């Protein structure tokens, strides 16, 4: 699952093998990466548009794990065996922790589809991302960064977006502990962990995510959603105790003080 501090040349060789394997046949149908929750996917015209860049932000470092989980589960919803490329710096790995393969399997995902590449610094991360998005054999590409990312300016973002569009690769930019900056992303989201609902015998419930659509090039933004993950259906769904669309004030009010992230 993991390739630690992979040199750029080695990554290019792996990407070439993926592109030659025919994995491009496993791209999302009809150009959409759907969440599986009908109301949200319908509101977006089918889901997140494939072959585009989508940004996921967390202003609070404590929500980083939830944002990473949401991006991974969304990407792993793509059908077939095509791999998911996850790029991050070594520093981001130290701050947010390592990906736990049994945990992904417990949530219904296939950890064998993950190829994790850790780079030494943001400059190498950006270089690897530019090659990765041009790999038509991947299910999606996640680029994880921590804090400010000065190298990811409008020019660099446009280069990534054009590469993803040309290859039909869905690019998920995971911007942890960062504030939104101008970009050419198709959608921009803020993700906050929400309390999960305990199961029988007080067992941990499914992870719950508060989503806020900050920006959408295809339509209006400002909508809030609260979703949990159905591991049996491998899809997101509306939580049992809340509506699909939540006003910001109501969403903030129902967070218990000091509640643990789901």
PyMOL commands that set and color helices and strands:
alter all, ss='L'
color gray80, all
select helices_A, chain A and resi 8-20+23-26+29-31+38-43+61-75+90-96+101-106+111-113+122-132+154-167+200-202+248-253
alter helices_A, ss='H'
color red, helices_A
select strands_A, chain A and resi 2-3+32-33+48-49+53-58+83-89+114-119+138-146+171-176+187-194+208-216+224-230+235-238
alter strands_A, ss='S'
color yellow, strands_A
deselect
rebuild
show_as cartoon
